[in-house]
Amino acid sequence: MVFAATLSTIDELGYARATVDRIAAAAGVAKTTIYRRWPSKGELIVDCLLDAFGPIPLEGAGRAELMSSAVRWIAAKIGEPGVGDAFAGVFSDAVSDPALRVVLSTRLQDRYRLALQDALGEPEHRVLFFIDVVVGTLLHRMGMTGEPMVDADVAALVEMVLPYFADGAGPT
């Protein structure tokens, strides 16, 4: 209930104007109820994103298919109402909030990094670079246009990153 209210409030008002007060009102709960569980808006957003994203679907017969499905999955998730705005907003807040950066990296990014490392057999730094390139590109597009990346551009992104990562090429 709180997560759905969070995303709908962000979708309606934008990240900056989606205050905890407004999210609580949309969820039909007291603001103190939210702050008992999440000490900050940023921590609420991170848990909301974890719920929205769910587990990464690691599908495909080989590395290229697995990586392609991962890119398409995150692009689709970022395109869901409120999700891209929430992700971009909390990411932006983390630039000047070291504690929120720790929450983002340990609770959100690590979950997907570890799954990708295990599936791909890649070292941490290469998987982090893959995440940076893909998620950074998707969030940049959303920030510049206000819209998620269209399917044709997601396909082009896949075509750009696969040669570098899919066969284990590139710097180690």
Helices and strands as residue ranges (DSSP letters): H 2-13, H 20-27, H 31-37, H 41-53, H 63-78, H 83-95, H 98-103, I 104-109, H 110-120, H 124-145, H 151-165
